[in-house]
């Protein structure tokens, strides 16, 4: 009779350990999934910022074109096709020490309070198109 009680206790302890390990594993998997989602959103913000800098370097857009915070048409051409209304574009420029170049700082961030963001800093040519629109 006493052996049955010990065996029951061992089974209950093993069950508690298995349930605890399962709960820990599920929580770890949920945290990993959230981290992957956040990393993907940050990558999309970074890709959009890089694309905007590359368009400025190529002369496709001027600094004046980039002043508007809500630029869905520009972001629609980037990795945010269909989701351009969820991000905000912030562009700053300042003269650089190199002649003929302007330091362009492009920040793309999600509108959410806890949203991700990415910033790209690059030297771009300060040709006539860029200077006209500053």
C-alpha positions as CSV (number, residue, x, y, z in Angstrom):
1,X,0.0,0.0,0.0
2,X,2.8,2.4,0.9
3,X,4.5,1.7,-2.5
4,X,1.4,2.8,-4.3
5,X,1.4,6.1,-2.5
6,X,5.1,6.7,-3.4
7,X,4.4,5.7,-7.0
8,X,1.5,8.1,-7.2
9,X,3.7,10.9,-5.8
10,X,6.4,10.2,-8.4
11,X,3.9,10.3,-11.2
12,X,2.5,13.7,-9.9
13,X,6.0,15.2,-9.6
14,X,6.8,14.0,-13.2
15,X,3.6,15.4,-14.5
16,X,4.3,18.8,-12.8
17,X,7.8,18.8,-14.4
18,X,6.5,18.0,-17.9
19,X,3.7,20.6,-17.7
20,X,6.2,23.2,-16.4
21,X,8.6,22.4,-19.2
22,X,5.8,22.6,-21.7
23,X,4.7,26.0,-20.5
24,X,8.2,27.3,-20.5
25,X,8.7,26.1,-24.1
26,X,5.4,27.7,-25.3
27,X,6.4,31.0,-23.7
28,X,9.9,30.8,-25.3
29,X,8.4,30.1,-28.7
30,X,6.0,33.0,-28.4
31,X,8.8,35.3,-27.5
32,X,10.9,34.1,-30.4
33,X,8.0,34.6,-32.8
34,X,7.5,38.2,-31.5
35,X,11.2,38.9,-31.9
36,X,11.2,37.6,-35.5
37,X,8.2,39.8,-36.3
38,X,9.9,42.9,-34.8
39,X,13.1,42.1,-36.7
40,X,11.2,41.8,-40.0
41,X,9.4,45.1,-39.4
42,X,12.7,46.8,-38.6
43,X,14.3,45.3,-41.8
44,X,11.4,46.7,-43.8
45,X,11.9,50.2,-42.3
46,X,15.6,50.0,-43.0
47,X,15.0,48.8,-46.6
48,X,12.6,51.7,-47.2
49,X,15.0,54.2,-45.8
50,X,17.9,52.9,-47.9
51,X,15.6,52.9,-51.0
52,X,14.7,56.6,-50.4
53,X,18.4,57.5,-50.0
54,X,19.2,55.7,-53.2
55,X,16.5,57.6,-55.0
56,X,17.9,60.8,-53.7
57,X,21.4,59.8,-54.8
58,X,20.1,59.0,-58.3
59,X,18.3,62.4,-58.5
60,X,14.8,60.8,-58.7
61,X,13.6,62.8,-55.7
62,X,14.8,66.1,-54.3
63,X,15.1,67.1,-50.6
64,X,12.0,69.2,-51.1
65,X,10.1,66.1,-52.1
66,X,11.1,64.4,-48.9
67,X,10.0,67.1,-46.5
68,X,6.4,65.8,-46.2
69,X,6.0,63.3,-43.3
70,X,3.3,61.3,-45.0
71,X,4.7,60.2,-48.4
72,X,2.6,57.2,-49.3
73,X,3.5,57.4,-53.0
74,X,7.2,57.3,-52.3
75,X,6.8,54.5,-49.7
76,X,4.5,52.6,-52.1
77,X,7.4,52.2,-54.4
78,X,9.5,50.7,-51.6
79,X,9.0,47.6,-49.4
80,X,5.8,49.0,-47.8
81,X,3.6,48.4,-50.8
82,X,0.0,48.4,-49.4
83,X,1.2,49.4,-45.9
84,X,2.5,52.9,-46.5
85,X,0.0,54.4,-44.1
86,X,1.5,52.6,-41.1
87,X,4.9,54.4,-41.3
88,X,6.1,57.9,-41.0
89,X,9.0,59.3,-43.0
90,X,11.3,61.9,-41.4
91,X,14.1,63.5,-43.5
92,X,16.7,65.9,-42.3
93,X,19.6,67.4,-44.2
94,X,22.6,69.4,-43.2
95,X,25.6,70.7,-45.1
96,X,28.6,68.5,-45.0
97,X,32.3,69.4,-44.8
98,X,32.8,67.9,-48.3
99,X,32.1,70.3,-51.2
100,X,29.1,69.3,-53.4
101,X,27.6,66.9,-50.8
102,X,24.8,67.1,-48.3
103,X,24.3,64.8,-45.3
104,X,20.9,63.2,-45.6
105,X,19.3,61.5,-42.6
106,X,16.3,59.4,-43.4
107,X,14.2,57.9,-40.6
108,X,11.3,55.5,-41.3
109,X,9.3,54.6,-38.2
110,X,6.0,52.9,-37.5
111,X,3.2,55.1,-36.3
112,X,2.6,52.8,-33.2
113,X,3.9,54.1,-29.9
114,X,6.0,51.0,-29.5
115,X,6.7,50.6,-33.2
116,X,10.1,50.0,-34.7
117,X,12.2,52.5,-36.7
118,X,15.4,52.6,-38.8
119,X,17.7,55.5,-39.6
120,X,20.0,55.8,-42.6
121,X,22.6,58.6,-42.9
122,X,24.3,59.2,-46.2
123,X,26.1,61.8,-48.2
124,X,24.2,62.7,-51.3
125,X,25.1,65.1,-54.1
126,X,23.9,68.6,-53.7
127,X,23.1,69.2,-57.3
128,X,20.7,71.8,-58.6
129,X,17.6,69.7,-58.1
130,X,18.5,69.1,-54.5
131,X,19.4,72.8,-53.8
132,X,16.2,74.1,-55.5
133,X,14.0,72.2,-53.1
134,X,15.8,72.8,-49.8
